[in-house]
Amino acid sequence: MDLLPPETLSVAPIHRLPTELLRSILLLSYIDNYTIGWKAGWISAHTRDIALSTPLFWTNVWVFTRTGRSFESLSEMLAVQLHRCGSILPLTVLWSTAIATEDQMSVLLGLFIEHKAPFNRWKEFRLNAHTSLPLNIPREADLGEFSSLEQLAISGIRPNLFFHYLESTQDLGALEELEFGPPSLSYDELAMALPRTVSALKRLTMDPRSALSSSLPSNIIGLICGTLTPVYHFPNLKELAVEVCTRQLTPSHVPLVTHLEIYFQILLLDNSTFEFPALTILILKCAIGDLRPLTWLSAPSLTFLRVEPVSAPIDPTYHKDAPPNTQLKFLTYLNVSCIQVHIPLNLADLGALISHFPAARKMAIPLRIPVIDGLDALLFDLFEDYDPNKRAGPSQIRHKELETVDVLAMDIGPFHKNEWDAAANNFLGRFPDTKLKELTIRCIEWD
């Protein structure tokens, strides 16, 4: 068989890329992946050379045990990672081990010391382990302090070793966020075990299965939690995300909150309105077909609203008697410039809702479009500012500031791009004298 001359052989596109560009692509492809260095080396000899010569590929260090893996294998892999990450770059450490003996903990910590990777290089630390405090740690002073730690996640039962070093750190000023959840301690137990750490952090993320049983120290300005019951006063919070709120949250509870993500599982039996003066961003999770929170949650400073389906299990009792959205008396939000509706609504419900956002510049709206030819008529009915007394002329749009509409198309049939372009141009052409200049479509499926 005759072989082709070398000059006629094609070269795979990946090997035509400049090394620096390929390095950047690999780093972006494996961002936040603890096995980036190993996986990049499996692609080809060229990518392996790149991985071995780039310490950044190895700064996500994992100390991880699994069934059938010996401690010798763990320590050897850790030594390789620490050698390849160099002695300068900050580290992200994932420590997920079963109960280790004191001698094994001494060996693992000794490897960090040997490779000049003490605690003060740890920028992010994710811990899922039960660790005791060894009686004799080699060169204990060389471990340093967690002075550069920005993010801490704890899901181990009681990692006393690391609790000791966290509390021994003199300056935890860089610590931004603490995340914890089962099977770790409760918040109260954690606050008792790590008082200095909790008093330094700025944001707290709790597992949805964890309940907050007390108020928070004044240094915490961000909270993500599963359930608020009862509701505590959080006078210093600025960001709050609640999976299920089963008690009425009032402005007095969160006077400074500017970012709120929440699902309300409550019923208001009167016509009360609660005004949240500081609120600027609201992600409102709703049961399908029940938008009643927008009839009582007032926010004069609100600029961004997204309505999306609730993901947590819900009690249908709270929604079975919800009136049609067209009968609701929605509040008007005069300063919202961007509204995103990510729940299925019929045209009448959608029209009733978006009419209360007169200053919107950007909208994402759901529409059922059986055929692409019907899109123009649907949008025209939704947005035209009809005036029966006006003489013939260009149509005006109801939202005078509207610039962009993003259609979340449901139940759409097959269509070609040129059909969509024609429908979009037809619609935009109806409003030549307005600010509306962009119309996009995304085909989606609702669960």
C-alpha positions, 0 to 999 in steps of 0.5 A: 500500500502506498503511503501519502507523503507527509506534506499531504496529511491533514493536521487536526485543528486543535494542533494548529492553535498557538500554544497560548491560545490552546492553554487558555481554551483548556483552562476555560473548559475545565474551570472549577474542575479539580481534575483539570491537570489530569484530564488535559493531559489525556487529550494529546501529548501536546496538551499534556506538555501544556498541563505539565508546564502550567502551574495554574492547571494544578491549583485545584488540589484535591485530597480525596479517598474512595473505596479501594484506594490506598492511603499510599495512592492518595499521598502520592497523588497529592505530592504530584499535585503540590509539586506541579502547582508551584510555590506561589499561586493561591490554591483551592483545596477540596478535602474529602476523606474518611476518618484518618489516623493521626499519623496519616493526617501528619503525613498529608499536612507534611506534604503541604509543608514540604511543597510550600503550600501552607494554609496562607496560600489557601484561597478556597477550602471545601471540607468534607471530613472528620478529622481529629487533632494530631498530637504531633504535627511535623513543623506545626508552625510552618502550616501558617494561618488561613489569612488569605481564605476567601471561601469556606465550605464545611460538610464534615461532622466535626473536623476538629483539626481545621477548626483549631487552625481556623480559630487560631488565625489572627486575621480572617479579613479576607473571608467572604463566604461560609457554606455548610450543610448536613451532615455538618453541625447546625448553625448554632453549633457551628457558631459556637465551635467557630466564633471568630470565623463566623464573626469575620465572614460576610455571606452565609450559605446554608444547605436547604435542609438546614434551618436557621434557628437564631438571628445572625451577627451584624457582619453577615450581609448575605444569607442563602437558606432553605426555610425561614420559619420563624422570620428573624430580624436581619437589620444588616442583611443586604442580600437574602435568598430563601427557598421557602418563606412560611411566615410573612416577611416585612420591611422591618425584618430586612430594612437594608435588603437590596437583593431578594430571591424568595418563594412565599408560602403564605396567604394574606387575608387582607389587602395589606401592602408591604413596601421594601424601600431598599429593594432593587433586584427581585427574583420571585419564585412562584407556583405556576399560575399564582402571581399574588405576591406582586399584588402586595410586595411594593418596591419603589426602587426596584429595577430588575424583576425575574419571575420563575417557577419554584423548585422546592416542594410546595403545599398546594393548599396555598395555591388552589384558590388563587384567582385568575391573574387577569383578576389580580390588582398588580402593583405598578413598578415604575422603575423596573427597567428589566423584567424576565418572566420565566413561567408559562402564561397565556397571552391575557395573563402576560398582558395583564402583568407587563402593563404594570412595568411602564419603564421597562427597557428589556423584557423576556416573555413566554409565548406559545407560538404554534406557527411562526407566522402567528408571532407578529400578530401575538406581539402586536396584540401584546405591545400596541398602544391602541388609541381609537381616536388617533388618525392613521399613522405609525403604531405606537408601543405601550412601553415607551422605553422598550428597546429589547424583547426576548421571546421564550417560545413554547410549543413552536413548530419547525421553522427556518431562520429566514422565516423567523427573521421575516416575522421579527422584521414585520413586528419591528417595522410596525413601530418605526418611531419607537426605541424598540430595535431588537427582537430575539427568540429562544425555543424552550420547554417548560417542565 
